[in-house]
Amino acid sequence: MFETLSDRLTRSLKKISGKSRLNHDNIQEALRDVRKALLEADVALPVVKEFTQHVRKRAQGQEVSRALNPGQQFLKIVEAELVQLMGEANEKLNLAAKPPAVVLMAGLQGAGKTTTVAKLGRFLREKEKKKVMVVSADVYRPAAIKQLETLAGEVEVEFFPSSSEQKPVDIAKSALSHAKKNHMDVLLVDTAGRMHIDEELMGEIQGLHKALNPVETLFVIDSMIGQDAVNTAKAFNDALPLTGVVLTKTDGDARGGAALSVRQVTGKPIKFMGVGEKTEALEPFHPDRVASRILGMGDILSLIEDAEQKIDKDKAAKLAKKVQSGKRFDLEDLRDQLQQMQNMGGMTSMLEKLPGMGNMAQMAEQANMGKQFKQMDAIISSMTPAERKNPDILNGSRKRRITVGSGTEIQDLNRLLKQHKQMSKMMKKMKGGGMQKMMRGMGGMFPGGGAGGMPPTGGGGLPPGFGR
C-alpha cells in the first residue's frame, strides 16, 4: 500500500530537504508537488486543501526559521501532519465492558466484512486472549453465513448459527443471550451489506445497533474504492455512532488515498488494516509508522513485531548454532529461511519496512519474488532428504525427476543450486567469530552502515541470483 504516494512524495520532498534556506518560492513549489501527489493517490480534495494549508502555515512560521536544517525540518512537518491526519496514535478496541463486549461490523457489500470478522476473532483470541463468538446477521446471503462458519472453525472461535429465514434483530438477540450464558468475552456481529447505500440498509443496521448497544461499531471499508470512500464513510457516520474504521485490501491498493481521507471525514480512528487474504493478515493501524513508511523512512517497529511473532525462534537458534559450529548450510536450511520470510509477508513486505528500501520493495514485487520463493520451495520439496542434505549428488536423472515433480525447468533448479552455493559460502565465513568479522567488513555496504543492514545484493539490488 502507498507505493504511488510514497514514490511521488519522497521525490518531491528530496528536492527541498537539501535546501539550507526556505523561502516563499521553494515552499510553494514543494507544496504543489505534495498536493499533486495526494490528489493522484485519490485523497479527497477537501482533505488535501486542509493538509497543505497546515503544512504551509508551519513551514512559513517560527518552526522552520529557527531550525538548523530548514529543508529537513520541512520534511518533519509533512510527517507530523500526516500523523495528525491519520489519527496520531493507534487506538485499541474498547472492550472494557461487562462481558460479552459486542462489536458490530458495518459496511458495503464486498468491503470484506465477513473475512474481517474472522481476522478480528483470531486477533482477539491470540493477542488479547479473549473468548470470542461470531454470528452473521446477513440473512440475504446464505453463503455469507456458511463462509463465516467455515472461517470461525479455521480461526478457532465459537460460531453461533443463523439462517436466512430469521430476522437480523432476532439473530442478534439470540446470539447475545447465548454469549452471556457461555461466558464469552467478545461477540462479533457480521451484518448485511448492499452494493450501494440505501435507506433499508441503514434502517436495518440502526435496528441492530439499538438492540445490541455495542461497545464498538466498526466501519469496514475497501481501501481500493478511492474517492468513493468519502461519500460512503460520511453516510455511515451520519447513520451510526461509529467508534472506528477498518481498512481492508490495503495490500492491493498502491495509492492509499482512503487511509488519508476516511479519518478526516468520519473523525473516527482507523483501528485496523487488512494486509492480505490470510486470517492472520490484520494489523493494528499505527499512524506514525504508516506516515514513516509513506515518506520512505521505513517501519522498523512493525518489522521487529513481525519477527517476534512469526519467526520460529527454535529453528533460528538451531541454524545459528549450526552455522557457528561450521556445519554445512543445506537445502533444508534454505527452505526453512524461505518459509520464515514468507511468514513475515515475503521479501516485498520486509523491504518496504526498512528505511530507504521502498524502491527495492517495488523491484522485488516486479521481479515477482513471491512466485520465485514458492517455486524454490516446490523444487526443494521434490528432493529426497539425502539430496537436500547433500546437493552434490544431484546428477542428470535426479534433476529430471525433481523438475518433473515440482513442475519446473532444469534452469530453475540450476539457478536454485547456484543461489544455495552462494549462501553456503557466506555461511562458512560466519564460523566461530566470523559472523562479527563479516558484519564489520560489510558495515559500509548497507543503509545505516551496520550489521542490521540487508544481506549482500547483486547488481539488481536483490539477494545474489534472485530475479535473474
C-alpha positions, 0 to 999 in steps of 0.5 A: 500500500502507498507505493504511488504516494510514497514514490511521488512524495519522497521525490518531491520532498528530496528536492527541498530537504537539501535546501539550507534556506526556505523561502516563499518560492521553494515552499510553494513549489514543494507544496504543489508537488505534495498536493499533486501527489495526494490528489493522484493517490485519490485523497479527497480534495477537501482533505488535501486543501486542509493538509497543505494549508497546515503544512504551509502555515508551519513551514512559513512560521517560527518552526522552520526559521529557527531550525538548523536544517530548514529543508529537513525540518520541512520534511518533519512537518509533512510527517507530523501532519500526516500523523495528525491526519491519520489519527496520531496514535493507534487506538485499541478496541474498547472492550472494557465492558461487562462481558460479552463486549459486542462489536458490530461490523458495518459496511458495503457489500464486498468491503470484506466484512465477513473475512474481517470478522474472522481476522478480528476473532483470531486477533482477539483470541491470540493477542488479547486472549479473549473468548470470542463468538461470531454470528452473521446477521446477513440473512440475504446471503446464505453463503455469507453465513456458511463462509463465516462458519467455515472461517470461525472453525479455521480461526478457532472461535465459537460460531453461533448459527443463523439462517436466512429465514430469521430476522437480523434483530432476532439473530442478534438477540439470540446470539447475545443471550447465548454469549452471556450464558457461555461466558464469552468475552467478545461477540462479533456481529457480521451484518448485511451489506448492499452494493450501494447505500440505501435507506433499508440498509441503514434502517436495518443496521440502526435496528441492530445497533439499538438492540445490541448497544455495542461497545464498538461499531466498526466501519469496514471499508475497501481501501481500493474504492478511492474517492468513493470512500468519502461519500460512503464513510460520511453516510455511515457516520451520519447513520451510526455512532461509529467508534472506528474504521477498518481498512481492508485490501490495503495490500492491493491498493498502491495509492492509499488515498482512503487511509488519508481521507476516511479519518478526516471525514468520519473523525473516527480512528482507523483501528485496523488494516487488512494486509492480505487474504490470510486470517492472520493478515490484520494489523493494528493501524499505527499512524506514525509508522504508516506516515514513516513508511509513506515518506520512505523512512521505513517501519522498523517497529512493525518489522521487529513485531513481525519477527517476534511473532512469526519467526520460529525462534527454535529453528533460528537458534538451531541454524545459528548454532549450526552455522557457528559450529561450521556445519554445512548450510543445506537445502533444508536450511534454505527452505526453512529461511524461505518459509520464515520470510514468507511468514513475515509477508515475503521479501516485498513486505520486509523491504518496504519496512526498512528505511530507504528500501521502498524502491527495492520493495517495488523491484522485488514485487516486479521481479515477482519474488513471491512466485520465485520463493514458492517455486524454490520451495516446490523444487526443494520439496521434490528432493529426497532428504539425502539430496537436500542434505547433500546437493552434490549428488544431484546428477542428470536423472535426479534433476529430471525427476525433481523438475518433473515433480515440482513442475519446473525447468532444469534452469530453475533448479540450476539457478536454485543450486547456484543461489544455495552455493552462494549462501553456503559460502557466506555461511562458512565465513560466519564460523566461530567469530566470523559472523562479527568479522563479516558484519564489520567488513560489510558495515559500509555496504548497507543503509545505516552502515551496520550489521542490521543492514540487508544481506549482500545484493547483486547488481539488481539490488536483490539477494545474489541470483534472485530475479535473474 
